[in-house]
């Protein structure tokens, strides 16, 4: 199941789980905001999630993000 998302997508999803905006994620990872916007849409589609929060929840349920990872 972990092959559902790429390592970069998992990194972005982890930052989403920490409440970071797409603009903040882009700045932190040295990406364009457009690139992060597209990645989040791709993540949502792969996880069949209706929004960012649902994507994070599905990732936790599927074991893609370990519980407690969002504590940083």
C-alpha positions in Angstrom: 0.0 0.0 0.0 2.9 2.4 0.6 3.7 2.3 -3.1 0.4 4.1 -3.7 2.2 7.5 -3.1 5.7 8.5 -4.1 8.2 9.5 -1.5 7.7 13.2 -2.4 3.9 12.9 -2.2 4.3 11.3 1.2 6.5 14.2 2.3 3.9 16.7 1.1 1.1 14.8 2.8 3.0 14.8 6.0 3.3 18.5 5.8 -0.4 18.8 5.0 -1.0 16.7 8.2 0.9 19.3 10.1 -1.5 22.0 8.9 0.9 23.6 6.4 -0.6 25.5 3.5 0.4 24.7 0.0 2.4 27.9 -0.2 4.3 27.0 3.0 4.9 23.5 1.7 6.3 24.9 -1.6 8.6 27.3 0.3 9.8 24.6 2.6 10.5 22.1 -0.1 11.8 24.6 -2.8 8.9 23.8 -5.1 6.4 26.1 -6.9 3.0 26.6 -5.3 1.5 25.3 -8.6 3.6 22.1 -8.2 2.3 21.5 -4.7 -1.2 22.3 -5.7 -1.0 19.6 -8.4 0.6 17.2 -6.0 -2.1 17.6 -3.4 -4.8 17.0 -6.1 -2.9 13.9 -7.2 -2.7 12.7 -3.6 -6.4 13.3 -3.0 -7.2 11.4 -6.2 -5.0 8.5 -5.3 -6.5 8.2 -1.8 -10.0 8.9 -3.1 -10.3 11.8 -0.7 -12.8 14.7 -1.0 -10.5 17.2 0.6 -7.1 17.7 2.4 -8.4 16.6 5.8 -9.9 13.5 4.3 -6.7 12.7 2.5 -4.8 12.9 5.8 -7.4 10.7 7.6 -7.3 8.1 4.8 -3.5 8.1 4.9 -3.5 7.4 8.7 -6.1 4.7 8.2 -4.0 3.0 5.5 -0.8 3.3 7.5 0.8 5.7 5.1 1.4 8.2 7.9 2.3 6.7 11.3 0.2 7.9 14.2 2.0 10.6 16.1 3.9 11.7 13.0 2.1 15.1 13.1 3.5 16.0 16.5 6.4 18.0 15.2 
